[in-house]
Amino acid sequence: MTHSLSPLNLEGWREVDSEIGVERQITKVYRALVKGVIDTNEIMIDKAIGIIRYPGVAKGLYVALPSGKPAMSKVRVLERNLEKDQTLVQVEIQSGRPHQIRIHLSLIGHPLLGDPLYVVGGQPECFDSELVEEGFAEDGGYQRPTKAVPGDCGYHLHAHEVTLSHPTTNEVIMTLVWVVL
């Protein structure tokens, strides 16, 4: 499996929604604590995200998938903890696909600390291709699995900043910043 991974220059970067070809008016920035120490200070992850059939998830599970929709994440290292083998990162997402940050960080080998679902490679930990086809009713109904599903919590990820810009002038209207104490 390959993925696009490149150094990143964040200065002057503007979001353009590739599906509709217009500049986005909302910027979303998150903070996350990941497993392992990321050596590169800034990384751009450009990897499509799509849906697979998955037991316990009626509409399917989002994973790194070449046939999926485009997804980009800008990752900047804020702090490295060599002793605990962890890295605090800031992630700005362009496309906002479901579970995008969890998938992209696990794809580059640094899943979110405490994530019960996504592991290295951008796939779910308990993925078993034989289970995907069995027990998946056409209406999506089946028993709740004993393994992790998307709504399970425990991972270290939170919204940090949202910036809203005017749709025609592109002036920043409001910036909201969350501080975790």
C-alpha positions as CSV (number, residue, x, y, z in Angstrom):
1,M,0.0,0.0,0.0
2,T,1.3,3.5,-0.9
3,H,0.3,6.9,0.3
4,S,1.3,10.4,-0.6
5,L,3.4,11.9,2.2
6,S,5.3,15.2,1.7
7,P,6.9,18.0,3.7
8,L,4.5,20.9,4.1
9,N,4.7,24.6,3.8
10,L,1.7,26.0,5.7
11,E,2.3,29.7,5.0
12,G,-0.3,31.1,2.6
13,W,-2.1,27.8,2.2
14,R,-5.8,28.2,1.2
15,E,-8.3,25.4,1.0
16,V,-9.9,24.6,-2.3
17,D,-12.7,22.0,-2.3
18,S,-11.7,19.7,-5.2
19,E,-15.2,18.4,-5.7
20,I,-16.7,21.8,-6.4
21,G,-13.7,23.8,-7.3
22,V,-14.2,26.7,-4.8
23,E,-12.3,28.0,-1.9
24,R,-13.6,26.8,1.4
25,Q,-14.9,29.3,4.0
26,I,-14.3,27.2,7.1
27,T,-10.9,26.1,8.4
28,K,-10.9,23.3,10.9
29,V,-7.8,22.5,13.1
30,Y,-7.6,19.7,15.6
31,R,-5.1,18.5,18.2
32,A,-4.3,14.8,18.7
33,L,-1.9,12.7,20.7
34,V,-0.5,9.8,18.6
35,K,1.5,6.7,19.3
36,G,5.2,6.9,18.4
37,V,7.5,9.8,17.7
38,I,7.0,11.5,14.4
39,D,10.4,12.6,13.0
40,T,9.2,15.1,10.4
41,N,7.9,18.5,11.7
42,E,5.3,18.9,9.0
43,I,3.5,16.4,6.8
44,M,0.8,16.5,4.1
45,I,-1.2,13.4,3.8
46,D,-3.2,13.0,0.6
47,K,-5.0,9.7,0.6
48,A,-8.6,8.8,-0.5
49,I,-11.1,7.6,2.1
50,G,-13.9,5.2,1.2
51,I,-16.4,2.8,2.7
52,I,-16.2,-0.9,3.2
53,R,-18.8,-3.3,4.5
54,Y,-18.1,-4.0,8.2
55,P,-20.0,-6.0,10.8
56,G,-21.9,-3.8,13.2
57,V,-21.9,-0.6,11.0
58,A,-25.0,-0.5,8.9
59,K,-23.7,2.1,6.4
60,G,-20.2,0.7,6.3
61,L,-16.9,1.7,7.8
62,Y,-14.6,4.5,6.4
63,V,-11.0,3.4,5.7
64,A,-8.1,4.4,3.5
65,L,-9.3,3.2,0.1
66,P,-7.9,4.1,-3.4
67,S,-11.4,4.1,-4.8
68,G,-12.7,6.5,-2.1
69,K,-13.1,10.3,-2.2
70,P,-10.1,12.6,-2.0
71,A,-8.9,13.6,1.5
72,M,-6.0,15.8,2.6
73,S,-4.7,16.4,6.1
74,K,-1.9,18.8,7.1
75,V,0.0,17.5,10.2
76,R,2.3,19.7,12.3
77,V,4.3,18.3,15.2
78,L,3.8,20.4,18.4
79,E,5.6,18.3,20.9
80,R,7.5,15.0,21.0
81,N,7.7,12.8,24.1
82,L,10.5,10.4,23.6
83,E,10.1,8.8,27.1
84,K,6.4,7.9,26.5
85,D,6.9,7.3,22.7
86,Q,4.1,9.8,21.9
87,T,3.7,12.9,19.7
88,L,1.3,15.8,20.1
89,V,0.2,17.0,16.7
90,Q,-2.0,19.7,15.2
91,V,-4.0,18.6,12.2
92,E,-5.8,20.8,9.7
93,I,-8.2,19.0,7.4
94,Q,-9.2,20.1,4.0
95,S,-11.9,17.7,3.0
96,G,-13.4,16.6,6.3
97,R,-14.2,12.9,5.5
98,P,-15.6,10.8,8.4
99,H,-12.8,9.6,10.7
100,Q,-10.3,11.3,8.3
101,I,-7.7,12.3,11.1
102,R,-7.9,8.8,12.7
103,I,-7.4,7.1,9.3
104,H,-4.7,9.4,8.0
105,L,-2.6,9.3,11.2
106,S,-2.9,5.5,11.4
107,L,-2.0,5.3,7.7
108,I,1.4,7.0,8.3
109,G,2.1,4.6,11.2
110,H,1.0,6.9,14.1
111,P,-2.6,5.9,15.2
112,L,-4.3,8.1,17.9
113,L,-3.4,7.1,21.4
114,G,-6.2,5.0,22.8
115,D,-8.0,4.5,19.4
116,P,-9.8,1.1,19.7
117,L,-10.5,0.9,16.0
118,Y,-7.9,2.2,13.6
119,V,-4.4,0.8,13.7
120,V,-1.2,1.3,11.6
121,G,-2.2,1.2,7.9
122,G,-5.5,3.1,8.1
123,Q,-7.6,0.0,8.5
124,P,-9.6,-1.2,11.5
125,E,-7.8,-3.4,14.0
126,C,-10.3,-6.2,13.9
127,F,-10.8,-6.2,10.1
128,D,-11.4,-9.7,8.8
129,S,-12.4,-9.9,5.1
130,E,-14.3,-13.1,5.8
131,L,-16.5,-11.4,8.4
132,V,-17.3,-8.4,6.1
133,E,-19.4,-10.5,3.7
134,E,-21.0,-12.8,6.3
135,G,-23.8,-11.4,8.5
136,F,-24.2,-8.1,6.7
137,A,-27.9,-8.0,5.9
138,E,-29.1,-5.9,3.0
139,D,-30.9,-3.6,5.5
140,G,-27.7,-3.3,7.5
141,G,-29.1,-5.1,10.5
142,Y,-27.1,-7.5,12.7
143,Q,-25.9,-7.8,16.3
144,R,-23.5,-5.3,17.7
145,P,-20.0,-6.7,17.4
146,T,-17.8,-7.4,20.3
147,K,-14.9,-5.6,18.7
148,A,-14.4,-1.8,18.1
149,V,-16.8,0.2,15.9
150,P,-16.6,3.9,14.9
151,G,-18.5,5.4,17.9
152,D,-16.3,3.8,20.5
153,C,-14.3,6.4,22.4
154,G,-11.0,6.5,24.2
155,Y,-8.8,8.2,21.6
156,H,-7.0,11.5,22.2
157,L,-8.5,13.9,19.6
158,H,-10.3,17.2,19.9
159,A,-11.3,20.3,17.9
160,H,-8.8,23.1,18.6
161,E,-9.8,26.0,16.2
162,V,-12.5,26.8,13.7
163,T,-12.2,29.9,11.5
164,L,-15.2,31.2,9.5
165,S,-14.7,33.4,6.5
166,H,-17.2,35.5,4.7
167,P,-18.4,33.7,1.5
168,T,-17.8,36.5,-0.9
169,T,-15.1,38.8,0.6
170,N,-13.2,35.9,2.2
171,E,-12.6,38.1,5.3
172,V,-12.3,36.2,8.6
173,I,-15.5,36.7,10.4
174,M,-14.8,34.6,13.5
175,T,-12.2,32.3,15.0
176,L,-13.1,30.0,17.8
177,V,-10.4,28.4,19.9
178,W,-10.9,25.6,22.4
179,V,-8.4,25.3,25.3
180,V,-8.2,22.0,27.1
181,L,-7.2,22.4,30.7
